[in-house]
Amino acid sequence: MLYIVDRRKNPTGKSLGNRQRFMRRAKAQIKKAVEESIRTRGITDINNGDQVIIPGKTLKEPGFHHARRGGNRDYVLPGNKKFVQGDRVARPNEDGGGAGGSKASPDGDGEDEFQFTLTRDEFLDIFFEDLELPDLLKKSLKQTTAFRNARAGFSVQGTPANLSLVRTMRNSLARRIGLRRPKTDEIRDLEDQITALQEKADKRPSGKLTKPDDEKLHALLADLENAKRRMKSIPFIDPIDTRYNQFQQIPDPNTQAVMFCLMDVSGSMSEQMKELGKRFFMLLHLFLHRRYEHVDVVFIRHTSRASEVDEETFFYSRETGGTIVSTALEEMKKVLKDRYPTDQWNIYAAQASDGDNYSNDGAKCTALLAEDLLPKCQYYAYIEITDEREAEIFAAAEGETALWKSYAPLAAVNPRFSLKRVTKAADIFPVFRELFAKNRAEAKT
């Protein structure tokens, strides 16, 4: 008996192919587990990997086996120290589902679970798989243009990895046919004829061939020598036959897009509301940087005054004051005019507010959106953040906030404008996925 022990080192990523096949086969179960996981995770933890649990029965694979057509069969089962051949196995109690565990189960059904650890990249790929910026158009090329390799015919020089076997063998065959290089079968046939004549001479008493056969033998020997010489001088594959696949880098258009993030940080926004707004924008920020390499993000925060800030200030700086929403819209209009021409950029915006606004500012906000911003935007999403108590009061009174009343008529006639409400952290993920689903019509249904 031969025993083979594999002592090769186990390099990193050795089972990557198996892992990818497993994830493709259990994709539906893993995606469902990820969706359940994100409901309980903090927004700051979404950028990490996670351990997901999927039902074990979904991992079963079909197999082939011989059909059982009767007869006596013997089985050898491991781990048996209690029963011998001929013993009868007692039936389980009717009120129990098995002998495992310290207590009986009320039912006899159970399901094994399989715990699977996802890396950060795998987790984010699954989470953002069906999300895209809607209506993204390729308007122009950025200065940092990406390149991709494309086939560009063949060349006579290159690396062995790019050798084109089909084209090389085709050239070799054409050259050998054009130069009439002798084939191996032709040389073998000449050798067989010479051998037959020599055997014929050995059978004759004189040991010599007749004059015609002798002349034929000398002619065959000359032809054989000439064929071997030509075969050596005309190689099977010559360096002039080799052809290599040639590739050239062609520019790949990169879509230019800019996302405006507008957030109300006025005194009417409680710390809990601001935290919900930050959670939404952190998720949006992660989504943009994960899915798009060249997307500019502009952060604008406002009280009674608006200003463009950096990422650190937008998410972590504390500020309070009055509420005039139009200042943020005017700041966005100004930045668009200065840096982002509409004929070159895809423009998106997401605004978060509690709905409160200065009483005389609603008409100005509506005019700015309808005349200056929405015609230039591919998509504009408004997130209204309210606490659960206020949401119940508005629902009972069938009332709306000042900003919602101003925005609702625009959203009714403009498909690029969407309104959503968020009352608690659990609402952020469903709202975000609905706003940025690849097909928003399907998401709404």
N, C-alpha and C positions, 0 to 999 in steps of 0.2 A: 504494500500500500504506500502511495506517495503522498506526503504531507507538504503543502506549500504554505510558507509563512511570509506574508507581505510586510517587509520592514522598511518600506519607503516612507519618507517623511510626508506628513499631511500638510501640504501648503495651504495658505489662506485662500478661500474661494474655491477649494477643490470640489465642493458639492454645490456650487452656484447653479449649475444647470438643473440639478435635481430640485433645488429650492424654487427656481423660477417655474419649473413644470408644476410643482405642488401648488404654487400661488395661482397659476392659471386655472388649475383644476378646481381649487376651492375658492375662486375669486368671489363668488356670490356670498359665501358664508363669511369670508374675511371682511368684505365690505360691510356686511350687516353688523359684524362685531365691532368694526371701527366706528360706525355710526352710533352704536350703543355706548362705546367707550367715550366719545367726545362729549356726550351729554353730562358726564360726571367729572370731566377734566377741567382744570383751570385754563384760561386763555394763554397763560405764560408757559404751560406745559405742552401745548399743541406742537411746538417746534421740536419735541423729542419723540423718540420711539415709544412703543407701548407693547404690553403683553395682551393678546386677545385670546379668547376661548371660543372654540367652535365645536359643534357636536361631533362626536367621534364617528357616528354612523354615516356622516357625509363623506368620510374618507375611504369608505369601502370601495374596492375595485372589482369589476367583474372578472371571472376566471373560468377556465375550461376544466372539466373533470369527467371521468368515465361515468356513464349512467349506471345506476344500481338496478340490476335486473334479477334480483333474488339471490338465493344461495346464502351460505354461511360465511360471515366475514369476521375476522379477528382484528381487534384494535389494541394498540399499545399506547396508553395514556400516561403522561408523566405525573409524578407527585402522589400516586396512590399508595397509601400505607395501611388502608383499612379493609379494603374488599379484595377478595380472590375470585377466581373463576367459579361461576355458579351461584354466587351470592345475589340476593335480590336487594335492589336499592329502594329504600323507603321513600314514599311520596312526601313532599314538603307539606307543612301544616297549611291549612286553608287560610288562616289569618295572617300568614307571613309571606313575604316576597323573596325569601332566601335566608341563608344562614350568616351572611356577612353583616358586620356591624354589631353594636352592643344591644340594639333594640330592633324589634320587628318593624317592617314598613307597612303602612296601611294599604298599600297596593303592591302588586308584584312587578310593576314596570319600572324601568330605569334606563338611563342613557349615559354612556361614557362621554367624557369631554376631553378635548385635546387643546393644550395650551401652546400657543404659538407666539414667538417674540418677533415683532416687526422692527426693523431699523427706522431711523428718522426719515430717510429718503422714501422707504417703502410706505410708511404711514402717511406722509404728505402726498405722495403720488396717488394713493387710494382716496384720500380725503378730497383732493382737488381734481379728481379724475373727470368729473362731468361738469366742471365749472369753466367758463370762459368769459372774457369781455365781449359783450354782445355787439354785433354789427361792426366788427373790426375790419377796416379797409387798409390796403397797402397803398398809402398815398405818396410816399417818396422813400429814397434811400438815405440812411443815416451816414455820417462821416465814417463811423466805425463799422463799415460794411462787413458782414460775415461772408465767408466763401465756402463753397462745397465742391467736392471732386466730381467731375463728370467725364464720361468716356470720350476720348478724342482720337479714335482710330488706333493705329499701331505704329511702332517705331522699331528701328533695327538695333537699338541699344536700350538697356534697361536692367533692372534687378531680376534675379532668378524668380522671385516671388510673383513678378508680373509677366512671366513667360506665357505666351498664348500657345498652348500645345496644338490646338486645332489648326491655327494659321501656319505654325511652323511645319507641321507634318504635311499640310497641303502644298506648301512651297517646295518641300523636299521631294514629294511625289512628282510634282510638275518638272522639277529639274532632272530627276532620274529618268523620267519618260522622254524628255527632250534630248538628253545625252545618250539615250539608249543604254543605260546601265544594265548589264546582265542580271537576270534574276537568279535566285538560289535554285529554283526548280530547273532552270535551263542548264546550270552547271552540273546539277545532279544527274540530269538526263544524259549529258555528254559523258560523265564518268561511268554511267551504267552501260552505255554503248561501247566504250573502250574496254570495260571489264568483260563484256560479252564476246568481243573479238579476241581478246587475250585468252579467254577460256576455250574458244573455238580452236585457236592455234595449239593449245596444249593437248587437245584431243586428237590432233592429226599426228600420224606416225613420224612425219618429218619435223614436226614442231614448228612449222612455218605456215603462214597464210598464203592464200592464192594472191596473185598480183592485184586483182581488183580490191580484195579485202585489205591487203597491205596498204594500198594507196588510201583507202578509206580510213584506216587506223591512223596513218600519219596526218591526214586532214583533221580528224577528230582531236588528235593531240595538239595540233596547232590551234584549233578553235578553243580548246580548253585553256591553253596557256594564255591566249589573247583575252578570253573572258575573265580569267582570274586577274590579269593585269588591269583590265578596265574596271573591274570591281574595286580593286585597291585604289586606283587613281580617281574614281568617282565615289566619294563616301556616301553612306546612307543619309546622314545629316551633315550639312556643311554650315559653317558660320553665316553664310549669306542667306540661309533658309530661316534663321531664327527671327521671330517677330515677338515684340513685347507689347502688352496692353499699355496704352498711353492715356494718362489722365491730365486734365487741366482744371485749374481752379476758376470757377465762374462766380460772380457776385450773386449772393442770395439776398433778395430784398428783405430788410428788417422793417417791420411795421413800427412806425413812430406813434407812440401813445403817451398821453399824460393824464394822470388821475389827480383831481383836486379833492382834498379832504377838508371839509368845512365843519367845525364843531363849535357849539355854543358853550362857553365856560362862564356865563354870567351868574349873578347871585340866585336867579330862579332855579338854576340847576343844582340839585343837591349833590353831595359827594357820591352817593350811590348812583345817581343818574350819570354823572360824569364818568364814573367807573364803567358803566355799561357802554357809554359812547366810546371810551378808550378801548374797551374789549372789541367792539365792532371794527374800529379802525386798525387795531393791531392785527386782527384776522385778515382784513383787507390788505394791509401792508405785507403780511406774510404771503398771502395769495399772489400778489403782483410780483414780488421778487422771486417766488417759486416758479411761476409759470412763464414769466416774461423777462428776458434778459435786458431789454432796452425800453423800460417804461419809466418815465419821469413821474415823481410824486411831489405834489405841492401841498404843504400843510398851511391852512389858514384857520386861526381861532379868533373868536370875537366875543366882546361884551357889548358895550355901546360903541366901541371902536374895534376895528379889525386889523390884523397884521399877519404877514406871512412869516412863519417861524420854522425852525429846523425840527427834525424828528424828535430829538431829546426834549425840547421845550414843549412840543405838541403833546407828548404822552405823559410827561412827568412834572411839568411846571404847574404851580397853583396860581390861579388868578380869578378875580370876581369883579362884579360891577353890574351896570345896567344892561338892557337888552335892546339892541337895534340890529336886526338881522340883515338889513339891506347893506350895512357896511361890509359884511363878508362877501356879498354878491358883487358889490362894487370893486372890492379888492381882487376877486377872481376875474372880473372883466378887465381890470387894469393889467394883471399878469398875462392874460391871454393876448392882449393887444401888444404887449412889450416883447413876449418871448415865444408865443405859440401860435403862428398863423394857421388859420383853419384849412388852408389848401395843402398843408404839409403834415398836419398832426391829427390823430384821432383823439378827441377830447371827451373825458369822462369826469363825473363829479359825484361825490357822495356827501350828504349833509346830515348832521345829527343835531337835534335840538329837542327841548321839552315842549315846544309849541308856543311858548309865550313870546310876545313881541310888543313893541311900542305901538300904541293904538293907531297912530297915524302913519305907521310904516308898512302896513299890509299892502296897500295899493302900489307903493314903490317897489316892494319885493316882487309882486306879480308882474309889473311892467318890466323890471330887469330880466326876469326869467323869460317871459314871453317874447320880448323883443331882442335881447342881447345875448342871452346864454343858451337857451334851449335850441335855437336855430343852429348854433355852432357845436352843440354836444351830440355825441353818438348816444349817450345814455346819461340820465341824471336820476339818482336815487336819494329819496328823502326818508330818513329814519327818525321817527318821533319817539322819544323816550319818556315814559311816564311811570310813576310807581303804581302798584296794583290798586291802591285805594282810590287814586285819582281816576284810573281807568274804569273802576266800577261806578264812580260818580258820573263820569261822562256817559257811560253806557246806560245808566238808569235815567239820566236826564236827556238822553239822545242829543247831547251837545258835542261840540268840537272845539279844539283849541283855535286860537286866532290864526296861527300859521297854517294849520290844516285847512281851515276855511278858505284861506287865500290860495293854497296850492291845489286843492281838490278840483276846481274847475279846469285847471291846466292839465292835470293828470287824466281827466276824463276825455280830452280831445287830443292829447299828445302821447303816442305810444312809447316815446323815448323817456317819459317821466313816470316814475313809480313811487308810491307812498306805502310805507309799512310802519307798524307800531311795534315797539319792544317794551315790555313791562318787567321782565326778569331775565336773568342770565341764560336760562334755558331757551329763551326765544331767539337768541342771537344766531345760533347755528341754522335753524330752519329758515329764518328770514334771509340770512346771507346766501344760503344755497338757492333760495327762490329768486333772489335778485340777480344772481350771476349764473343761473343755470344756462346750459347751452341752448335749450329751447324753453323760454320763459312761459310759453303757452302751456306746455306739458306740465311744468312745475306748478302753475296755478291750478290746473285740474287735479 
